[in-house]
Amino acid sequence: MAPLRRPATRSQRATCCSQVLLLLMGCGATPSSAAPPPPVALTPPTSTTETAAPVALPPTPPSPTTAPAPSPPATPDPAPPLLTLDTHMDTTQRMLDAHDDLAQRLADGHVDFPRMREGGLSGGFFSVWVNPRKFRGEAAWQRALALTHAVRALAAQHPDEAALCTTTDDVRRAAASGRIALLIGVEGAHALGTDDPELALARLRELYALGARYLTLTWTNDNALAHASTGAHPELGLTDLGRRAVREMNSLGMIADVSHVSDQTVSDVLDISTRPVLASHSAARALSDNRRNLPDALLTRIAAGGGAVCVNFYPQFLDAAYGAQQRAVVRAHRAEFDALESTGNSSTARGGPSRLALALRLDPTLRRPTVALLVNHVAHVVRVAGPGAACLGSDFDGIGELPAGLDDAADLGVLRDALSARGLDVRTIAAENVLRVLDAQTPSGVRVPP
């Protein structure tokens, strides 16, 4: 039997504990002189029999980043200025005969520079109209030249206020510089003063060189080129010379204007023209049965060829019944109206208010058409022929009255507001459709297949 082991003494137990403590501390020094312990490992020590799995650390959060500031919204290009062009103003006669200076505010009539600016009228076609009852043959031609030079002189006399324009770019430059655009249109081929084909075409070229950019093929009378809606033979159309003239205008870059002409003349022009045509001052026959107005079939054909119809402001064209009623008053009181005209007044803008006042006094039931009816005609053209087909051709200073609410060029803002209220595209109607037709006449313009 093994001998019994004596219990360790207190000193032996103390010595043993010290040795164990030294072994745990990893060195043989006394506790008071021991070095600090080494850093604790992140993983436990490996064993000879088992490999410990690494301790999984939480994922490192991504570094905070600042989102790029959103780019400011792109500033849209400013809209081009709203232009308004009138394709037919008869003010030229006043300039030549009465020496009226349009740079000054005139006491009567419809047009001068101050009122154009007030109404936002950027410019327009000043009409070269020769009265066939007063001027015939060579005298008609000389009158046409004089009227043409009157428009040119106006631009030369007021270069800071107005500019003679023959192209779309000219018009836009004039507007950008704050000047009024002066364009020239010839109303009626009788102004050529000849039936001789070669001389007529030479004179047509001369008018173009002087700045004329449209020719209305007829006025109310037939001539060597075409037949009028109110002439002796409204069932007829272009003559052989008229066909040559249309082709010559296409070549020159001169608009063929089909206001005043017979329906057959319009149709003939559309058959042969390779350029868009214009009706410079005509209304819709579907709304007012007057031969001076255009039927829907011709409205659509004009638009199909890239052309446009500029609606006339004359109340007797806008409302055929009103026109018939007023003419009946004149017939019944012919002596009184003749006496009025003998004082020097006429049916033009200068004497028109007197004639209208007399008619209203003699027949108080007369109700002058309003701007709303004018807008109806514009809207009808748009509905039948499209938004590119409508424009404005007032006939200012060539008619004796205007729709109620529209007294002169200064009131054109009323018309634009009324067009806008009807949901119509004011910008295209006021100018852009006309400028497109004008631009299409140039060699670089868009040709319409014949």
Secondary structure in CASP SS format (residue, H / E / C, confidence):
PFRMAT SS
TARGET T0000
AUTHOR 0000-0000-0000
METHOD secondary structure of the structure
MODEL  1
M C 1.00
A C 1.00
P C 1.00
L C 1.00
R C 1.00
R C 1.00
P C 1.00
A C 1.00
T C 1.00
R H 1.00
S H 1.00
Q H 1.00
R H 1.00
A H 1.00
T H 1.00
C H 1.00
C H 1.00
S H 1.00
Q H 1.00
V H 1.00
L H 1.00
L H 1.00
L H 1.00
L H 1.00
M H 1.00
G C 1.00
C C 1.00
G C 1.00
A C 1.00
T C 1.00
P H 1.00
S H 1.00
S H 1.00
A C 1.00
A C 1.00
P C 1.00
P C 1.00
P C 1.00
P C 1.00
V C 1.00
A C 1.00
L C 1.00
T C 1.00
P C 1.00
P C 1.00
T C 1.00
S C 1.00
T C 1.00
T C 1.00
E C 1.00
T C 1.00
A C 1.00
A C 1.00
P C 1.00
V C 1.00
A C 1.00
L C 1.00
P C 1.00
P C 1.00
T C 1.00
P C 1.00
P C 1.00
S C 1.00
P C 1.00
T C 1.00
T C 1.00
A C 1.00
P C 1.00
A C 1.00
P C 1.00
S C 1.00
P C 1.00
P C 1.00
A C 1.00
T C 1.00
P C 1.00
D C 1.00
P C 1.00
A C 1.00
P C 1.00
P C 1.00
L C 1.00
L C 1.00
T C 1.00
L E 1.00
D E 1.00
T E 1.00
H E 1.00
M E 1.00
D C 1.00
T C 1.00
T H 1.00
Q H 1.00
R H 1.00
M H 1.00
L H 1.00
D H 1.00
A C 1.00
H C 1.00
D C 1.00
D C 1.00
L C 1.00
A C 1.00
Q C 1.00
R C 1.00
L C 1.00
A C 1.00
D C 1.00
G C 1.00
H C 1.00
V C 1.00
D C 1.00
F H 1.00
P H 1.00
R H 1.00
M H 1.00
R H 1.00
E H 1.00
G C 1.00
G C 1.00
L C 1.00
S C 1.00
G E 1.00
G E 1.00
F E 1.00
F E 1.00
S E 1.00
V E 1.00
W E 1.00
V C 1.00
N C 1.00
P C 1.00
R C 1.00
K C 1.00
F C 1.00
R C 1.00
G C 1.00
E H 1.00
A H 1.00
A H 1.00
W H 1.00
Q H 1.00
R H 1.00
A H 1.00
L H 1.00
A H 1.00
L H 1.00
T H 1.00
H H 1.00
A H 1.00
V H 1.00
R H 1.00
A H 1.00
L H 1.00
A H 1.00
A H 1.00
Q H 1.00
H C 1.00
P C 1.00
D C 1.00
E C 1.00
A E 1.00
A E 1.00
L E 1.00
C C 1.00
T C 1.00
T C 1.00
T H 1.00
D H 1.00
D H 1.00
V H 1.00
R H 1.00
R H 1.00
A H 1.00
A H 1.00
A H 1.00
S C 1.00
G C 1.00
R C 1.00
I E 1.00
A E 1.00
L E 1.00
L E 1.00
I E 1.00
G E 1.00
V E 1.00
E E 1.00
G C 1.00
A H 1.00
H H 1.00
A H 1.00
L H 1.00
G C 1.00
T C 1.00
D C 1.00
D C 1.00
P H 1.00
E H 1.00
L H 1.00
A H 1.00
L H 1.00
A H 1.00
R H 1.00
L H 1.00
R H 1.00
E H 1.00
L H 1.00
Y H 1.00
A H 1.00
L C 1.00
G C 1.00
A E 1.00
R E 1.00
Y E 1.00
L E 1.00
T E 1.00
L C 1.00
T C 1.00
W C 1.00
T C 1.00
N C 1.00
D C 1.00
N C 1.00
A C 1.00
L C 1.00
A C 1.00
H C 1.00
A E 1.00
S C 1.00
T C 1.00
G C 1.00
A C 1.00
H C 1.00
P C 1.00
E C 1.00
L C 1.00
G C 1.00
L C 1.00
T C 1.00
D H 1.00
L H 1.00
G H 1.00
R H 1.00
R H 1.00
A H 1.00
V H 1.00
R H 1.00
E H 1.00
M H 1.00
N H 1.00
S H 1.00
L H 1.00
G C 1.00
M C 1.00
I E 1.00
A E 1.00
D E 1.00
V C 1.00
S C 1.00
H C 1.00
V E 1.00
S C 1.00
D H 1.00
Q H 1.00
T H 1.00
V H 1.00
S H 1.00
D H 1.00
V H 1.00
L H 1.00
D H 1.00
I H 1.00
S C 1.00
T C 1.00
R C 1.00
P C 1.00
V C 1.00
L E 1.00
A E 1.00
S C 1.00
H C 1.00
S C 1.00
A C 1.00
A E 1.00
R C 1.00
A C 1.00
L C 1.00
S C 1.00
D C 1.00
N C 1.00
R C 1.00
R C 1.00
N C 1.00
L E 1.00
P C 1.00
D H 1.00
A H 1.00
L H 1.00
L H 1.00
T H 1.00
R H 1.00
I H 1.00
A H 1.00
A H 1.00
G C 1.00
G C 1.00
G C 1.00
A E 1.00
V E 1.00
C E 1.00
V E 1.00
N C 1.00
F C 1.00
Y C 1.00
P H 1.00
Q H 1.00
F H 1.00
L H 1.00
D C 1.00
A H 1.00
A H 1.00
Y H 1.00
G H 1.00
A H 1.00
Q H 1.00
Q H 1.00
R H 1.00
A H 1.00
V H 1.00
V H 1.00
R H 1.00
A H 1.00
H C 1.00
R H 1.00
A H 1.00
E H 1.00
F H 1.00
D H 1.00
A H 1.00
L H 1.00
E H 1.00
S H 1.00
T C 1.00
G C 1.00
N C 1.00
S C 1.00
S C 1.00
T C 1.00
A C 1.00
R C 1.00
G C 1.00
G H 1.00
P H 1.00
S H 1.00
R H 1.00
L H 1.00
A H 1.00
L H 1.00
A H 1.00
L H 1.00
R H 1.00
L H 1.00
D C 1.00
P C 1.00
T C 1.00
L C 1.00
R C 1.00
R C 1.00
P C 1.00
T E 1.00
V H 1.00
A H 1.00
L H 1.00
L H 1.00
V H 1.00
N H 1.00
H H 1.00
V H 1.00
A H 1.00
H H 1.00
V H 1.00
V H 1.00
R H 1.00
V H 1.00
A H 1.00
G C 1.00
P C 1.00
G C 1.00
A C 1.00
A E 1.00
C E 1.00
L E 1.00
G C 1.00
S C 1.00
D C 1.00
F E 1.00
D C 1.00
G C 1.00
I C 1.00
G C 1.00
E C 1.00
L C 1.00
P C 1.00
A E 1.00
G C 1.00
L C 1.00
D C 1.00
D C 1.00
A H 1.00
A H 1.00
D H 1.00
L H 1.00
G H 1.00
V H 1.00
L H 1.00
R H 1.00
D H 1.00
A H 1.00
L H 1.00
S H 1.00
A H 1.00
R C 1.00
G C 1.00
L C 1.00
D C 1.00
V H 1.00
R H 1.00
T H 1.00
I H 1.00
A H 1.00
A H 1.00
E H 1.00
N H 1.00
V H 1.00
L H 1.00
R H 1.00
V H 1.00
L H 1.00
D H 1.00
A C 1.00
Q C 1.00
T C 1.00
P C 1.00
S C 1.00
G C 1.00
V C 1.00
R C 1.00
V C 1.00
P C 1.00
P C 1.00
END
